[in-house]
Amino acid sequence: MFWETLERVNRLRQEALANPEFVDSAKEHESALKSEVESTHIALKKPIKSKKVKTLAEVYEQSQFGTNPTGVQH
């Protein structure tokens, strides 16, 4: 069954490639897809913003830590 399907698909593919109207339509479709991909790619590009690296002091600035029961500071 697989080989019959494969042979049928190959025969239909060869018939389609022998048809100049099909080949022209396929080329138009290919160029339309390429232009769509290029326009989408350009539209999706955004400028890259450099992120400022935060220090640990800035990261934990808003944090509240528990009280030190010993009273000894490090």
CHARMM-style PDB file with segment names, atoms N, HN, CA, C and O in Angstrom:
ATOM      1  N   MET     1       0.825  -1.195   0.000  1.00  0.00      PROA
ATOM      2  CA  MET     1       0.000   0.000   0.000  1.00  0.00      PROA
ATOM      3  C   MET     1       0.873   1.265   0.000  1.00  0.00      PROA
ATOM      4  O   MET     1       0.601   2.220  -0.728  1.00  0.00      PROA
ATOM      5  N   PHE     2       1.916   1.253   0.822  1.00  0.00      PROA
ATOM      6  HN  PHE     2       2.137   0.477   1.413  1.00  0.00      PROA
ATOM      7  CA  PHE     2       2.793   2.429   0.886  1.00  0.00      PROA
ATOM      8  C   PHE     2       3.431   2.708  -0.465  1.00  0.00      PROA
ATOM      9  O   PHE     2       3.489   3.855  -0.908  1.00  0.00      PROA
ATOM     10  N   TRP     3       3.914   1.645  -1.121  1.00  0.00      PROA
ATOM     11  HN  TRP     3       3.867   0.714  -0.761  1.00  0.00      PROA
ATOM     12  CA  TRP     3       4.619   1.838  -2.388  1.00  0.00      PROA
ATOM     13  C   TRP     3       3.667   2.320  -3.482  1.00  0.00      PROA
ATOM     14  O   TRP     3       4.057   3.114  -4.338  1.00  0.00      PROA
ATOM     15  N   GLU     4       2.421   1.842  -3.456  1.00  0.00      PROA
ATOM     16  HN  GLU     4       2.104   1.197  -2.760  1.00  0.00      PROA
ATOM     17  CA  GLU     4       1.453   2.309  -4.446  1.00  0.00      PROA
ATOM     18  C   GLU     4       1.171   3.800  -4.264  1.00  0.00      PROA
ATOM     19  O   GLU     4       1.078   4.552  -5.234  1.00  0.00      PROA
ATOM     20  N   THR     5       1.037   4.210  -3.003  1.00  0.00      PROA
ATOM     21  HN  THR     5       1.112   3.599  -2.215  1.00  0.00      PROA
ATOM     22  CA  THR     5       0.794   5.626  -2.714  1.00  0.00      PROA
ATOM     23  C   THR     5       1.989   6.465  -3.132  1.00  0.00      PROA
ATOM     24  O   THR     5       1.828   7.537  -3.716  1.00  0.00      PROA
ATOM     25  N   LEU     6       3.170   5.986  -2.839  1.00  0.00      PROA
ATOM     26  HN  LEU     6       3.301   5.116  -2.365  1.00  0.00      PROA
ATOM     27  CA  LEU     6       4.381   6.712  -3.204  1.00  0.00      PROA
ATOM     28  C   LEU     6       4.505   6.844  -4.723  1.00  0.00      PROA
ATOM     29  O   LEU     6       4.857   7.910  -5.227  1.00  0.00      PROA
ATOM     30  N   GLU     7       4.221   5.774  -5.441  1.00  0.00      PROA
ATOM     31  HN  GLU     7       3.936   4.908  -5.031  1.00  0.00      PROA
ATOM     32  CA  GLU     7       4.278   5.826  -6.901  1.00  0.00      PROA
ATOM     33  C   GLU     7       3.235   6.788  -7.463  1.00  0.00      PROA
ATOM     34  O   GLU     7       3.513   7.529  -8.406  1.00  0.00      PROA
ATOM     35  N   ARG     8       2.034   6.775  -6.884  1.00  0.00      PROA
ATOM     36  HN  ARG     8       1.808   6.173  -6.118  1.00  0.00      PROA
ATOM     37  CA  ARG     8       0.963   7.679  -7.338  1.00  0.00      PROA
ATOM     38  C   ARG     8       1.347   9.135  -7.090  1.00  0.00      PROA
ATOM     39  O   ARG     8       1.140   9.988  -7.953  1.00  0.00      PROA
ATOM     40  N   VAL     9       1.901   9.421  -5.921  1.00  0.00      PROA
ATOM     41  HN  VAL     9       2.069   8.728  -5.219  1.00  0.00      PROA
ATOM     42  CA  VAL     9       2.312  10.788  -5.589  1.00  0.00      PROA
ATOM     43  C   VAL     9       3.425  11.247  -6.519  1.00  0.00      PROA
ATOM     44  O   VAL     9       3.405  12.380  -6.999  1.00  0.00      PROA
ATOM     45  N   ASN    10       4.382  10.386  -6.775  1.00  0.00      PROA
ATOM     46  HN  ASN    10       4.398   9.466  -6.385  1.00  0.00      PROA
ATOM     47  CA  ASN    10       5.480  10.748  -7.676  1.00  0.00      PROA
ATOM     48  C   ASN    10       4.985  10.993  -9.091  1.00  0.00      PROA
ATOM     49  O   ASN    10       5.444  11.922  -9.756  1.00  0.00      PROA
ATOM     50  N   ARG    11       4.040  10.159  -9.567  1.00  0.00      PROA
ATOM     51  HN  ARG    11       3.667   9.405  -9.027  1.00  0.00      PROA
ATOM     52  CA  ARG    11       3.491  10.351 -10.904  1.00  0.00      PROA
ATOM     53  C   ARG    11       2.742  11.692 -10.989  1.00  0.00      PROA
ATOM     54  O   ARG    11       2.890  12.429 -11.963  1.00  0.00      PROA
ATOM     55  N   LEU    12       1.939  11.998  -9.963  1.00  0.00      PROA
ATOM     56  HN  LEU    12       1.818  11.399  -9.172  1.00  0.00      PROA
ATOM     57  CA  LEU    12       1.207  13.276  -9.952  1.00  0.00      PROA
ATOM     58  C   LEU    12       2.158  14.465  -9.852  1.00  0.00      PROA
ATOM     59  O   LEU    12       1.916  15.507 -10.460  1.00  0.00      PROA
ATOM     60  N   ARG    13       3.233  14.313  -9.091  1.00  0.00      PROA
ATOM     61  HN  ARG    13       3.430  13.466  -8.597  1.00  0.00      PROA
ATOM     62  CA  ARG    13       4.227  15.382  -8.969  1.00  0.00      PROA
ATOM     63  C   ARG    13       4.900  15.651 -10.309  1.00  0.00      PROA
ATOM     64  O   ARG    13       5.112  16.803 -10.688  1.00  0.00      PROA
ATOM     65  N   GLN    14       5.234  14.581 -11.018  1.00  0.00      PROA
ATOM     66  HN  GLN    14       5.062  13.646 -10.709  1.00  0.00      PROA
ATOM     67  CA  GLN    14       5.868  14.738 -12.326  1.00  0.00      PROA
ATOM     68  C   GLN    14       4.917  15.387 -13.332  1.00  0.00      PROA
ATOM     69  O   GLN    14       5.334  16.202 -14.155  1.00  0.00      PROA
ATOM     70  N   GLU    15       3.643  15.018 -13.260  1.00  0.00      PROA
ATOM     71  HN  GLU    15       3.305  14.355 -12.592  1.00  0.00      PROA
ATOM     72  CA  GLU    15       2.652  15.639 -14.149  1.00  0.00      PROA
ATOM     73  C   GLU    15       2.522  17.129 -13.844  1.00  0.00      PROA
ATOM     74  O   GLU    15       2.434  17.954 -14.753  1.00  0.00      PROA
ATOM     75  N   ALA    16       2.512  17.458 -12.576  1.00  0.00      PROA
ATOM     76  HN  ALA    16       2.583  16.788 -11.837  1.00  0.00      PROA
ATOM     77  CA  ALA    16       2.379  18.863 -12.191  1.00  0.00      PROA
ATOM     78  C   ALA    16       3.594  19.667 -12.648  1.00  0.00      PROA
ATOM     79  O   ALA    16       3.452  20.786 -13.141  1.00  0.00      PROA
ATOM     80  N   LEU    17       4.787  19.097 -12.485  1.00  0.00      PROA
ATOM     81  HN  LEU    17       4.902  18.188 -12.084  1.00  0.00      PROA
ATOM     82  CA  LEU    17       5.997  19.814 -12.892  1.00  0.00      PROA
ATOM     83  C   LEU    17       6.104  19.937 -14.411  1.00  0.00      PROA
ATOM     84  O   LEU    17       6.819  20.806 -14.910  1.00  0.00      PROA
ATOM     85  N   ALA    18       5.414  19.094 -15.136  1.00  0.00      PROA
ATOM     86  HN  ALA    18       4.833  18.389 -14.731  1.00  0.00      PROA
ATOM     87  CA  ALA    18       5.415  19.190 -16.597  1.00  0.00      PROA
ATOM     88  C   ALA    18       4.431  20.259 -17.085  1.00  0.00      PROA
ATOM     89  O   ALA    18       4.475  20.658 -18.248  1.00  0.00      PROA
ATOM     90  N   ASN    19       3.558  20.712 -16.212  1.00  0.00      PROA
ATOM     91  HN  ASN    19       3.522  20.388 -15.267  1.00  0.00      PROA
ATOM     92  CA  ASN    19       2.555  21.713 -16.559  1.00  0.00      PROA
ATOM     93  C   ASN    19       3.140  23.112 -16.325  1.00  0.00      PROA
ATOM     94  O   ASN    19       3.401  23.476 -15.178  1.00  0.00      PROA
ATOM     95  N   PRO    20       3.353  23.909 -17.392  1.00  0.00      PROA
ATOM     96  CA  PRO    20       3.964  25.238 -17.233  1.00  0.00      PROA
ATOM     97  C   PRO    20       3.103  26.187 -16.389  1.00  0.00      PROA
ATOM     98  O   PRO    20       3.635  27.047 -15.687  1.00  0.00      PROA
ATOM     99  N   GLU    21       1.804  26.034 -16.455  1.00  0.00      PROA
ATOM    100  HN  GLU    21       1.372  25.335 -17.025  1.00  0.00      PROA
ATOM    101  CA  GLU    21       0.916  26.898 -15.657  1.00  0.00      PROA
ATOM    102  C   GLU    21       1.131  26.640 -14.165  1.00  0.00      PROA
ATOM    103  O   GLU    21       1.168  27.574 -13.364  1.00  0.00      PROA
ATOM    104  N   PHE    22       1.273  25.372 -13.801  1.00  0.00      PROA
ATOM    105  HN  PHE    22       1.243  24.612 -14.451  1.00  0.00      PROA
ATOM    106  CA  PHE    22       1.526  25.015 -12.403  1.00  0.00      PROA
ATOM    107  C   PHE    22       2.876  25.564 -11.943  1.00  0.00      PROA
ATOM    108  O   PHE    22       2.991  26.090 -10.836  1.00  0.00      PROA
ATOM    109  N   VAL    23       3.887  25.441 -12.783  1.00  0.00      PROA
ATOM    110  HN  VAL    23       3.794  25.013 -13.683  1.00  0.00      PROA
ATOM    111  CA  VAL    23       5.240  25.905 -12.428  1.00  0.00      PROA
ATOM    112  C   VAL    23       5.235  27.422 -12.230  1.00  0.00      PROA
ATOM    113  O   VAL    23       5.840  27.926 -11.284  1.00  0.00      PROA
ATOM    114  N   ASP    24       4.554  28.148 -13.118  1.00  0.00      PROA
ATOM    115  HN  ASP    24       4.062  27.738 -13.886  1.00  0.00      PROA
ATOM    116  CA  ASP    24       4.469  29.613 -12.977  1.00  0.00      PROA
ATOM    117  C   ASP    24       3.747  29.995 -11.695  1.00  0.00      PROA
ATOM    118  O   ASP    24       4.166  30.908 -10.983  1.00  0.00      PROA
ATOM    119  N   SER    25       2.657  29.286 -11.405  1.00  0.00      PROA
ATOM    120  HN  SER    25       2.317  28.544 -11.983  1.00  0.00      PROA
ATOM    121  CA  SER    25       1.901  29.562 -10.181  1.00  0.00      PROA
ATOM    122  C   SER    25       2.753  29.282  -8.947  1.00  0.00      PROA
ATOM    123  O   SER    25       2.706  30.036  -7.975  1.00  0.00      PROA
ATOM    124  N   ALA    26       3.522  28.211  -8.981  1.00  0.00      PROA
ATOM    125  HN  ALA    26       3.559  27.598  -9.770  1.00  0.00      PROA
ATOM    126  CA  ALA    26       4.384  27.874  -7.844  1.00  0.00      PROA
ATOM    127  C   ALA    26       5.459  28.930  -7.634  1.00  0.00      PROA
ATOM    128  O   ALA    26       5.781  29.269  -6.496  1.00  0.00      PROA
ATOM    129  N   LYS    27       6.016  29.454  -8.728  1.00  0.00      PROA
ATOM    130  HN  LYS    27       5.754  29.178  -9.653  1.00  0.00      PROA
ATOM    131  CA  LYS    27       7.038  30.501  -8.611  1.00  0.00      PROA
ATOM    132  C   LYS    27       6.445  31.786  -8.043  1.00  0.00      PROA
ATOM    133  O   LYS    27       7.080  32.449  -7.222  1.00  0.00      PROA
ATOM    134  N   GLU    28       5.244  32.141  -8.468  1.00  0.00      PROA
ATOM    135  HN  GLU    28       4.728  31.602  -9.134  1.00  0.00      PROA
ATOM    136  CA  GLU    28       4.578  33.326  -7.921  1.00  0.00      PROA
ATOM    137  C   GLU    28       4.309  33.143  -6.432  1.00  0.00      PROA
ATOM    138  O   GLU    28       4.503  34.061  -5.635  1.00  0.00      PROA
ATOM    139  N   HSD    29       3.862  31.954  -6.073  1.00  0.00      PROA
ATOM    140  HN  HSD    29       3.704  31.208  -6.720  1.00  0.00      PROA
ATOM    141  CA  HSD    29       3.585  31.662  -4.666  1.00  0.00      PROA
ATOM    142  C   HSD    29       4.866  31.755  -3.834  1.00  0.00      PROA
ATOM    143  O   HSD    29       4.852  32.295  -2.728  1.00  0.00      PROA
ATOM    144  N   GLU    30       5.963  31.232  -4.360  1.00  0.00      PROA
ATOM    145  HN  GLU    30       5.975  30.793  -5.259  1.00  0.00      PROA
ATOM    146  CA  GLU    30       7.250  31.290  -3.661  1.00  0.00      PROA
ATOM    147  C   GLU    30       7.695  32.730  -3.436  1.00  0.00      PROA
ATOM    148  O   GLU    30       8.142  33.082  -2.345  1.00  0.00      PROA
ATOM    149  N   SER    31       7.574  33.559  -4.464  1.00  0.00      PROA
ATOM    150  HN  SER    31       7.211  33.273  -5.351  1.00  0.00      PROA
ATOM    151  CA  SER    31       7.992  34.961  -4.309  1.00  0.00      PROA
ATOM    152  C   SER    31       7.085  35.700  -3.334  1.00  0.00      PROA
ATOM    153  O   SER    31       7.553  36.552  -2.579  1.00  0.00      PROA
ATOM    154  N   ALA    32       5.787  35.383  -3.343  1.00  0.00      PROA
ATOM    155  HN  ALA    32       5.406  34.691  -3.956  1.00  0.00      PROA
ATOM    156  CA  ALA    32       4.872  36.014  -2.385  1.00  0.00      PROA
ATOM    157  C   ALA    32       5.237  35.622  -0.955  1.00  0.00      PROA
ATOM    158  O   ALA    32       5.223  36.465  -0.058  1.00  0.00      PROA
ATOM    159  N   LEU    33       5.560  34.357  -0.741  1.00  0.00      PROA
ATOM    160  HN  LEU    33       5.571  33.672  -1.469  1.00  0.00      PROA
ATOM    161  CA  LEU    33       5.955  33.917   0.596  1.00  0.00      PROA
ATOM    162  C   LEU    33       7.251  34.581   1.043  1.00  0.00      PROA
ATOM    163  O   LEU    33       7.379  34.978   2.201  1.00  0.00      PROA
ATOM    164  N   LYS    34       8.210  34.702   0.135  1.00  0.00      PROA
ATOM    165  HN  LYS    34       8.107  34.379  -0.805  1.00  0.00      PROA
ATOM    166  CA  LYS    34       9.484  35.344   0.488  1.00  0.00      PROA
ATOM    167  C   LYS    34       9.276  36.802   0.878  1.00  0.00      PROA
ATOM    168  O   LYS    34       9.856  37.270   1.857  1.00  0.00      PROA
ATOM    169  N   SER    35       8.450  37.525   0.117  1.00  0.00      PROA
ATOM    170  HN  SER    35       7.979  37.144  -0.679  1.00  0.00      PROA
ATOM    171  CA  SER    35       8.231  38.939   0.440  1.00  0.00      PROA
ATOM    172  C   SER    35       7.481  39.083   1.758  1.00  0.00      PROA
ATOM    173  O   SER    35       7.732  40.018   2.517  1.00  0.00      PROA
ATOM    174  N   GLU    36       6.559  38.159   2.033  1.00  0.00      PROA
ATOM    175  HN  GLU    36       6.355  37.398   1.416  1.00  0.00      PROA
ATOM    176  CA  GLU    36       5.826  38.214   3.299  1.00  0.00      PROA
ATOM    177  C   GLU    36       6.754  37.949   4.478  1.00  0.00      PROA
ATOM    178  O   GLU    36       6.661  38.613   5.510  1.00  0.00      PROA
ATOM    179  N   VAL    37       7.641  36.986   4.323  1.00  0.00      PROA
ATOM    180  HN  VAL    37       7.716  36.447   3.484  1.00  0.00      PROA
ATOM    181  CA  VAL    37       8.584  36.671   5.390  1.00  0.00      PROA
ATOM    182  C   VAL    37       9.524  37.848   5.629  1.00  0.00      PROA
ATOM    183  O   VAL    37       9.811  38.190   6.776  1.00  0.00      PROA
ATOM    184  N   GLU    38      10.004  38.465   4.556  1.00  0.00      PROA
ATOM    185  HN  GLU    38       9.771  38.187   3.624  1.00  0.00      PROA
ATOM    186  CA  GLU    38      10.907  39.606   4.708  1.00  0.00      PROA
ATOM    187  C   GLU    38      10.216  40.779   5.378  1.00  0.00      PROA
ATOM    188  O   GLU    38      10.809  41.426   6.241  1.00  0.00      PROA
ATOM    189  N   SER    39       8.980  41.069   5.003  1.00  0.00      PROA
ATOM    190  HN  SER    39       8.498  40.544   4.302  1.00  0.00      PROA
ATOM    191  CA  SER    39       8.276  42.207   5.615  1.00  0.00      PROA
ATOM    192  C   SER    39       7.969  41.927   7.078  1.00  0.00      PROA
ATOM    193  O   SER    39       8.025  42.835   7.907  1.00  0.00      PROA
ATOM    194  N   THR    40       7.645  40.676   7.405  1.00  0.00      PROA
ATOM    195  HN  THR    40       7.600  39.938   6.731  1.00  0.00      PROA
ATOM    196  CA  THR    40       7.389  40.314   8.797  1.00  0.00      PROA
ATOM    197  C   THR    40       8.673  40.391   9.604  1.00  0.00      PROA
ATOM    198  O   THR    40       8.663  40.851  10.746  1.00  0.00      PROA
ATOM    199  N   HSD    41       9.769  39.947   9.024  1.00  0.00      PROA
ATOM    200  HN  HSD    41       9.777  39.572   8.096  1.00  0.00      PROA
ATOM    201  CA  HSD    41      11.046  39.965   9.722  1.00  0.00      PROA
ATOM    202  C   HSD    41      11.474  41.401  10.032  1.00  0.00      PROA
ATOM    203  O   HSD    41      11.974  41.673  11.124  1.00  0.00      PROA
ATOM    204  N   ILE    42      11.285  42.301   9.103  1.00  0.00      PROA
ATOM    205  HN  ILE    42      10.879  42.080   8.217  1.00  0.00      PROA
ATOM    206  CA  ILE    42      11.652  43.698   9.311  1.00  0.00      PROA
ATOM    207  C   ILE    42      10.756  44.324  10.383  1.00  0.00      PROA
ATOM    208  O   ILE    42      11.235  45.096  11.215  1.00  0.00      PROA
ATOM    209  N   ALA    43       9.467  43.999  10.368  1.00  0.00      PROA
ATOM    210  HN  ALA    43       9.079  43.372   9.692  1.00  0.00      PROA
ATOM    211  CA  ALA    43       8.536  44.578  11.329  1.00  0.00      PROA
ATOM    212  C   ALA    43       8.807  44.079  12.743  1.00  0.00      PROA
ATOM    213  O   ALA    43       8.536  44.799  13.704  1.00  0.00      PROA
ATOM    214  N   LEU    44       9.330  42.876  12.893  1.00  0.00      PROA
ATOM    215  HN  LEU    44       9.549  42.291  12.112  1.00  0.00      PROA
ATOM    216  CA  LEU    44       9.563  42.317  14.215  1.00  0.00      PROA
ATOM    217  C   LEU    44      10.861  42.778  14.855  1.00  0.00      PROA
ATOM    218  O   LEU    44      11.051  42.609  16.060  1.00  0.00      PROA
ATOM    219  N   LYS    45      11.753  43.355  14.066  1.00  0.00      PROA
ATOM    220  HN  LYS    45      11.598  43.492  13.088  1.00  0.00      PROA
ATOM    221  CA  LYS    45      13.009  43.822  14.638  1.00  0.00      PROA
ATOM    222  C   LYS    45      12.759  45.030  15.521  1.00  0.00      PROA
ATOM    223  O   LYS    45      12.141  46.006  15.097  1.00  0.00      PROA
ATOM    224  N   LYS    46      13.235  44.958  16.732  1.00  0.00      PROA
ATOM    225  HN  LYS    46      13.738  44.165  17.077  1.00  0.00      PROA
ATOM    226  CA  LYS    46      13.119  46.076  17.671  1.00  0.00      PROA
ATOM    227  C   LYS    46      14.520  46.436  18.140  1.00  0.00      PROA
ATOM    228  O   LYS    46      15.393  45.572  18.219  1.00  0.00      PROA
ATOM    229  N   PRO    47      14.733  47.686  18.444  1.00  0.00      PROA
ATOM    230  CA  PRO    47      16.054  48.048  18.949  1.00  0.00      PROA
ATOM    231  C   PRO    47      16.313  47.371  20.298  1.00  0.00      PROA
ATOM    232  O   PRO    47      15.423  47.257  21.141  1.00  0.00      PROA
ATOM    233  N   ILE    48      17.518  46.940  20.466  1.00  0.00      PROA
ATOM    234  HN  ILE    48      18.241  47.032  19.781  1.00  0.00      PROA
ATOM    235  CA  ILE    48      17.893  46.259  21.699  1.00  0.00      PROA
ATOM    236  C   ILE    48      18.298  47.310  22.727  1.00  0.00      PROA
ATOM    237  O   ILE    48      19.183  48.131  22.487  1.00  0.00      PROA
ATOM    238  N   LYS    49      17.639  47.264  23.857  1.00  0.00      PROA
ATOM    239  HN  LYS    49      16.920  46.597  24.052  1.00  0.00      PROA
ATOM    240  CA  LYS    49      17.965  48.194  24.937  1.00  0.00      PROA
ATOM    241  C   LYS    49      18.943  47.508  25.875  1.00  0.00      PROA
ATOM    242  O   LYS    49      18.743  46.362  26.279  1.00  0.00      PROA
ATOM    243  N   SER    50      19.991  48.222  26.209  1.00  0.00      PROA
ATOM    244  HN  SER    50      20.154  49.152  25.880  1.00  0.00      PROA
ATOM    245  CA  SER    50      20.948  47.638  27.135  1.00  0.00      PROA
ATOM    246  C   SER    50      20.384  47.752  28.548  1.00  0.00      PROA
ATOM    247  O   SER    50      19.898  48.804  28.963  1.00  0.00      PROA
ATOM    248  N   LYS    51      20.462  46.653  29.263  1.00  0.00      PROA
ATOM    249  HN  LYS    51      20.857  45.798  28.926  1.00  0.00      PROA
ATOM    250  CA  LYS    51      19.953  46.635  30.631  1.00  0.00      PROA
ATOM    251  C   LYS    51      21.061  47.024  31.589  1.00  0.00      PROA
ATOM    252  O   LYS    51      22.209  46.602  31.449  1.00  0.00      PROA
ATOM    253  N   LYS    52      20.693  47.832  32.559  1.00  0.00      PROA
ATOM    254  HN  LYS    52      19.760  48.175  32.673  1.00  0.00      PROA
ATOM    255  CA  LYS    52      21.643  48.224  33.584  1.00  0.00      PROA
ATOM    256  C   LYS    52      21.748  47.077  34.586  1.00  0.00      PROA
ATOM    257  O   LYS    52      20.734  46.594  35.090  1.00  0.00      PROA
ATOM    258  N   VAL    53      22.946  46.654  34.866  1.00  0.00      PROA
ATOM    259  HN  VAL    53      23.769  47.046  34.457  1.00  0.00      PROA
ATOM    260  CA  VAL    53      23.151  45.581  35.827  1.00  0.00      PROA
ATOM    261  C   VAL    53      22.972  46.155  37.224  1.00  0.00      PROA
ATOM    262  O   VAL    53      23.636  47.117  37.609  1.00  0.00      PROA
ATOM    263  N   LYS    54      22.053  45.538  37.980  1.00  0.00      PROA
ATOM    264  HN  LYS    54      21.514  44.756  37.666  1.00  0.00      PROA
ATOM    265  CA  LYS    54      21.786  46.020  39.336  1.00  0.00      PROA
ATOM    266  C   LYS    54      22.777  45.402  40.315  1.00  0.00      PROA
ATOM    267  O   LYS    54      23.179  44.246  40.181  1.00  0.00      PROA
ATOM    268  N   THR    55      23.149  46.188  41.281  1.00  0.00      PROA
ATOM    269  HN  THR    55      22.822  47.127  41.390  1.00  0.00      PROA
ATOM    270  CA  THR    55      23.999  45.683  42.352  1.00  0.00      PROA
ATOM    271  C   THR    55      23.118  44.939  43.350  1.00  0.00      PROA
ATOM    272  O   THR    55      21.898  45.104  43.344  1.00  0.00      PROA
ATOM    273  N   LEU    56      23.720  44.133  44.195  1.00  0.00      PROA
ATOM    274  HN  LEU    56      24.711  44.000  44.201  1.00  0.00      PROA
ATOM    275  CA  LEU    56      22.937  43.424  45.214  1.00  0.00      PROA
ATOM    276  C   LEU    56      22.240  44.397  46.154  1.00  0.00      PROA
ATOM    277  O   LEU    56      21.132  44.131  46.621  1.00  0.00      PROA
ATOM    278  N   ALA    57      22.879  45.505  46.428  1.00  0.00      PROA
ATOM    279  HN  ALA    57      23.779  45.721  46.049  1.00  0.00      PROA
ATOM    280  CA  ALA    57      22.267  46.500  47.294  1.00  0.00      PROA
ATOM    281  C   ALA    57      20.972  47.041  46.670  1.00  0.00      PROA
ATOM    282  O   ALA    57      19.991  47.282  47.373  1.00  0.00      PROA
ATOM    283  N   GLU    58      20.982  47.229  45.348  1.00  0.00      PROA
ATOM    284  HN  GLU    58      21.779  47.034  44.777  1.00  0.00      PROA
ATOM    285  CA  GLU    58      19.780  47.707  44.661  1.00  0.00      PROA
ATOM    286  C   GLU    58      18.699  46.628  44.624  1.00  0.00      PROA
ATOM    287  O   GLU    58      17.512  46.929  44.742  1.00  0.00      PROA
ATOM    288  N   VAL    59      19.107  45.392  44.462  1.00  0.00      PROA
ATOM    289  HN  VAL    59      20.072  45.147  44.367  1.00  0.00      PROA
ATOM    290  CA  VAL    59      18.139  44.296  44.406  1.00  0.00      PROA
ATOM    291  C   VAL    59      17.417  44.152  45.740  1.00  0.00      PROA
ATOM    292  O   VAL    59      16.196  44.000  45.768  1.00  0.00      PROA
ATOM    293  N   TYR    60      18.154  44.199  46.839  1.00  0.00      PROA
ATOM    294  HN  TYR    60      19.146  44.322  46.816  1.00  0.00      PROA
ATOM    295  CA  TYR    60      17.564  43.979  48.156  1.00  0.00      PROA
ATOM    296  C   TYR    60      17.203  45.272  48.877  1.00  0.00      PROA
ATOM    297  O   TYR    60      16.968  45.257  50.085  1.00  0.00      PROA
ATOM    298  N   GLU    61      17.155  46.375  48.166  1.00  0.00      PROA
ATOM    299  HN  GLU    61      17.345  46.387  47.184  1.00  0.00      PROA
ATOM    300  CA  GLU    61      16.872  47.679  48.762  1.00  0.00      PROA
ATOM    301  C   GLU    61      15.502  47.710  49.439  1.00  0.00      PROA
ATOM    302  O   GLU    61      15.366  48.286  50.518  1.00  0.00      PROA
ATOM    303  N   GLN    62      14.502  47.110  48.835  1.00  0.00      PROA
ATOM    304  HN  GLN    62      14.612  46.642  47.958  1.00  0.00      PROA
ATOM    305  CA  GLN    62      13.136  47.145  49.361  1.00  0.00      PROA
ATOM    306  C   GLN    62      12.856  46.029  50.373  1.00  0.00      PROA
ATOM    307  O   GLN    62      11.775  45.988  50.962  1.00  0.00      PROA
ATOM    308  N   SER    63      13.806  45.140  50.577  1.00  0.00      PROA
ATOM    309  HN  SER    63      14.684  45.174  50.099  1.00  0.00      PROA
ATOM    310  CA  SER    63      13.568  43.976  51.434  1.00  0.00      PROA
ATOM    311  C   SER    63      13.667  44.331  52.902  1.00  0.00      PROA
ATOM    312  O   SER    63      14.462  45.178  53.311  1.00  0.00      PROA
ATOM    313  N   GLN    64      12.841  43.663  53.679  1.00  0.00      PROA
ATOM    314  HN  GLN    64      12.196  42.975  53.347  1.00  0.00      PROA
ATOM    315  CA  GLN    64      12.879  43.803  55.129  1.00  0.00      PROA
ATOM    316  C   GLN    64      13.364  42.479  55.703  1.00  0.00      PROA
ATOM    317  O   GLN    64      12.740  41.441  55.487  1.00  0.00      PROA
ATOM    318  N   PHE    65      14.455  42.511  56.419  1.00  0.00      PROA
ATOM    319  HN  PHE    65      14.963  43.355  56.594  1.00  0.00      PROA
ATOM    320  CA  PHE    65      14.984  41.303  57.023  1.00  0.00      PROA
ATOM    321  C   PHE    65      14.613  41.291  58.492  1.00  0.00      PROA
ATOM    322  O   PHE    65      14.338  42.331  59.090  1.00  0.00      PROA
ATOM    323  N   GLY    66      14.609  40.100  59.063  1.00  0.00      PROA
ATOM    324  HN  GLY    66      14.832  39.255  58.578  1.00  0.00      PROA
ATOM    325  CA  GLY    66      14.272  39.961  60.480  1.00  0.00      PROA
ATOM    326  C   GLY    66      15.278  40.666  61.374  1.00  0.00      PROA
ATOM    327  O   GLY    66      16.358  41.055  60.928  1.00  0.00      PROA
ATOM    328  N   THR    67      14.919  40.824  62.617  1.00  0.00      PROA
ATOM    329  HN  THR    67      14.042  40.508  62.979  1.00  0.00      PROA
ATOM    330  CA  THR    67      15.817  41.497  63.566  1.00  0.00      PROA
ATOM    331  C   THR    67      16.969  40.569  63.935  1.00  0.00      PROA
ATOM    332  O   THR    67      16.851  39.345  63.867  1.00  0.00      PROA
ATOM    333  N   ASN    68      18.072  41.172  64.322  1.00  0.00      PROA
ATOM    334  HN  ASN    68      18.168  42.166  64.377  1.00  0.00      PROA
ATOM    335  CA  ASN    68      19.262  40.434  64.722  1.00  0.00      PROA
ATOM    336  C   ASN    68      19.185  40.228  66.246  1.00  0.00      PROA
ATOM    337  O   ASN    68      19.378  41.188  66.992  1.00  0.00      PROA
ATOM    338  N   PRO    69      18.913  39.022  66.721  1.00  0.00      PROA
ATOM    339  CA  PRO    69      18.742  38.813  68.169  1.00  0.00      PROA
ATOM    340  C   PRO    69      20.030  39.009  68.963  1.00  0.00      PROA
ATOM    341  O   PRO    69      19.979  39.326  70.152  1.00  0.00      PROA
ATOM    342  N   THR    70      21.194  38.824  68.315  1.00  0.00      PROA
ATOM    343  HN  THR    70      21.235  38.567  67.350  1.00  0.00      PROA
ATOM    344  CA  THR    70      22.458  38.970  69.043  1.00  0.00      PROA
ATOM    345  C   THR    70      22.907  40.409  69.101  1.00  0.00      PROA
ATOM    346  O   THR    70      23.659  40.789  69.998  1.00  0.00      PROA
ATOM    347  N   GLY    71      22.455  41.223  68.153  1.00  0.00      PROA
ATOM    348  HN  GLY    71      21.843  40.914  67.424  1.00  0.00      PROA
ATOM    349  CA  GLY    71      22.851  42.607  68.123  1.00  0.00      PROA
ATOM    350  C   GLY    71      24.225  42.816  67.507  1.00  0.00      PROA
ATOM    351  O   GLY    71      24.683  43.956  67.429  1.00  0.00      PROA
ATOM    352  N   VAL    72      24.897  41.767  67.070  1.00  0.00      PROA
ATOM    353  HN  VAL    72      24.526  40.841  67.134  1.00  0.00      PROA
ATOM    354  CA  VAL    72      26.230  41.858  66.488  1.00  0.00      PROA
ATOM    355  C   VAL    72      26.106  42.097  64.992  1.00  0.00      PROA
ATOM    356  O   VAL    72      25.386  41.368  64.309  1.00  0.00      PROA
ATOM    357  N   GLN    73      26.791  43.100  64.474  1.00  0.00      PROA
ATOM    358  HN  GLN    73      27.376  43.692  65.029  1.00  0.00      PROA
ATOM    359  CA  GLN    73      26.788  43.375  63.053  1.00  0.00      PROA
ATOM    360  C   GLN    73      28.007  42.767  62.389  1.00  0.00      PROA
ATOM    361  O   GLN    73      29.068  42.682  63.006  1.00  0.00      PROA
ATOM    362  N   HSD    74      27.877  42.358  61.184  1.00  0.00      PROA
ATOM    363  HN  HSD    74      27.015  42.427  60.683  1.00  0.00      PROA
ATOM    364  CA  HSD    74      28.985  41.782  60.446  1.00  0.00      PROA
ATOM    365  C   HSD    74      29.727  42.823  59.687  1.00  0.00      PROA
ATOM    366  OT1 HSD    74      30.701  42.511  59.002  1.00  0.00      PROA
TER     367      HSD     74
END
